[in-house]
Structure formats: structure tokens, C-alpha cells
Amino acid sequence: MRKSVLFLLARLGIVLLLSATLQSCATNPVTGKSEFMLMSKNQEIALGQQSDPSIIASFGLYQDENIQAFIDAKGQEMAKVSHRPELKYEFKVLDSPVVNAFALPGGYVYFTRGILAHFNNEAEFAGVLGHEIGHITARHSAKQYSRQMLAQVGLIAGMVLSEDFRQYADIAQTGLGLLFLKYGRDAESQSDRLGVEYSTRIGYDAREMAGFFNTLKRLSDQGGSGIPTFLSTHPDPADRFEKVSRESRVWQSKVPEHQFDVNRNDYLKMIDGLIYGEDPRQGYVEGNTFYHPELKFLFPIPGGWQTANMASQVQMAPEDGKAVIMLTLSGEKSLNAAADAMLQQYQLTQLNRQNERVNGLSAISLTAEQASQDAQQVIRALAYLIEYDGRIYQFMGLAYQQDFNAYSGRFKQTMEGFRQLTDASKMNVKPEKVKIVRIDRNTTLQDALKAQGIASSRYEELAILNGMQLGDNLSKGMLIKVVAK
Ligand SMILES: [Zn+2]
């Protein structure tokens, strides 16, 4: 699956190379300095606009009107005091448990529900918001794409997949790869500074942002829910903490009449009920089986393959990346129409089509091929279209022709293993939620967690979630986070 990163970048490369402004020096809005940039302002905006739907398709939006209204209000307020107030900004919450926030060129900023669960006040959120807006105003992504593009140009000649397969690859890339774009240490430091400046300007205490770095460090030390990009580019969080604290004092002294807000309780009340961790209702893997409780189906996954469950599709691939199985929903009304649409969409030439029964369900299987323009590599596909519960499920297994026989058995096993899910124990799954509770006496965090019935194996996880140590004292009336179904 990692290969797909290269396909997307190579495609970006083609787009950019064909455009008229092959090389241009642009003035950086933050530094005012002139710098080498392959991307114009319009191209930045276009790239953001093109990538946004893939991001949404990969993760889905998290539906919570209050949270959405809050991040949008703060985002727009901050954008106005930034170095590029003229851009049209959009702020979105993604339905992902991974702890992350990121920006696309042109004005798109995303927070996962995972990072929102880990903030402990509005000021921490505002600091990260400012950091991400900083990547946009200082044009870091644009520079990043320019740099990566130069590195990828040599790969374009070797491209074998058609445009349509690369569109599929785009989704894999934006879903899994883009989050881990590294901007480099200088860019991250500059964004930290901008985060301090912007959050101070809208009245928040930017020192809290420094505190959030500790949360990120503890999460990455623990290894669990994804390494935040924040940290991966900053090997020394202590140094970063120091710098941000210092810059916060400098910025605060510039506006001495201000009072700087933290707003802990308001923030905690807002996220009460936020889904925490994986949401098993949207599908989960247990053993070598994928279960979807809401759509009520299951199918086996080839042993040792990795699975990516995204909003619009499930993908499975072996370690060597030589094959992939995708499951999507067809928009067509009949099996034959769905098969025809699939052949057309992926520019496949059909080799064989036949009617099947898959565990009592009507289905069509087909094999097809796709030759690349230079005909050096042929991709072979095995597809099963299965009608179930008013929907048409579309499995497609892909491999290069020379590898196809090695994988076709596993393709078949997975696709023919699709069936109705009836086991109540697999269907009755509920996600955990963040629950805000008020402490009724003076105590320590550990005792409070114990009193709330939290398993001791999760004390450390919850200490991190609360941005505290287990031995920290809590006073009566204080709010803390616990998790509950
Ligand atoms: Zn960053």
C-alpha cells in the first residue's frame, strides 16, 4: 500500500509540470521573503479543494453540531488575525480515533475526534489550531509538495497504472499517508511560533499549547494510538516546550491589557459524550474476520494481511504490497449494471463473467484485465458483486498478471466468504465515549478513577487523557474525564 504514495505524488508532479508556472519565486506571507515555490496561490487552493473530498471519503466527518460550531467560530476568528486573512478557510472534524490535526494548502484544517478527546481546555485547542493555520499561512505544504515533486519526477516514466487506478491510490494516500507528511524541524518551529502568536491574538493563554506537547510525548512513548506528526519531526519535546513557553511570555507582554483564557470547564463540557477510540459499529476486525454490525455482514481476511477500514471502503493488502482487495458499495441497481459500471470505471477488459451464489446471496464473479498504455505491465482483477439487503457489494482483487495466480485463491476465499452477520454478540457492540464527571471530594486522580470503576490497567491511559499524573491532587467540584460505554 505504501507504493500508492508514490503514485499520487507522481500524478501531482505531472499536473504541476504541465502547468505554466514551472518555476516561480513567491513572496512568503509570513516572512515577507522571496522563495522558490512551484505552486501558485491558485494551485494551492486547487490542491486543497481536490484533496478535501478524498480526506472526507477516507475518514468521514464526525457529526457534532456544538463541536463543529465551536471549531469553526475559533478557526474563522483566528484566520482573520493571521498573515493570510484573504483565504477561504474550512475547519472540519474527522471521525478518526488517531490523535492528529493537519492542514492542506489553501485553507483546509482538520482535527480528528481523537485529538479533540485529548485536549483539556480551549487554550490547548487554540494553540494547535494556530499551529495548523501557521502551516497554511507560511505555505509549508506548498513548499513540501514542491520538494517532493522534484524528488518524484524521475519516477513518472516508470508509471504503469492507469489514471483510474491512481484515483484509487489517492484515497489510500490521503487516508494513510498524508497525515504523516513531515514538514521538517524548521517549519514545525515556525508553526509553533505562529500558533503562539495567533492564539494569543484571539485571547488564549498560549502556554497551554506547550503543555499539550507533554500529552503528545506521553502518547508516543506509549506507542498506542498513532504517532502524532507533531512529535515525529521534533525529537526534543523539552526544547519545544521551553521555546513555546518563552514565546508565549513575549507575546503576552505585547498585549498587557488582555486577560488570557484557558476555559477548561467549558471545553470539557463541550466534549462530554465524544466517541473515544475505535468505533466498532463502523466495522472491526476480530481474529481473521471483518465484522460490520450496522450493515450486518462478515467476511474472512487472508491471514497476515493488513486491513484499512475507511468510511467509503475496506482495503486489505499483504505485507509485500503485491496485491490488494477492496470492498466498496456500488451505486447501481442490479448486479449486471454494477459489473458493467465497474468495468467502465476502471477501464477493464472483461475475460469472463458468470452468475454465482455466495452463501445463499445472488452474485456475479468476473475476471478482467487492464493493460497500461505502454503495455509493459498488465493488471488482472478478480471481482465479485454480491447483492445483499438492498445493496450491491463490490469486491475487487488486483495484482499484476505475473503475480495473479499466487493471490487468486485468497481473493476467492475472502469474496466467497462474504455472508450475513447474525451473531448478536458480534453485532451488539458499542463504542466508548468520553464522560465528564464532577469530583465529590478532595482526592487524587488515581483514587478518583478507581471510584469511577475504571480498570487499573487503564489508569495510565486515562491520566494521559486528562493531561495529569495519577498522583495529582483533585479538589472537590473539579471536572475530569473518564471513559464509558
Ligand atoms: Zn505541524
Residues whose N, C-alpha, C, O or C-beta is under 5 A from the ligand:
A	BS01	ZN	E188 S191
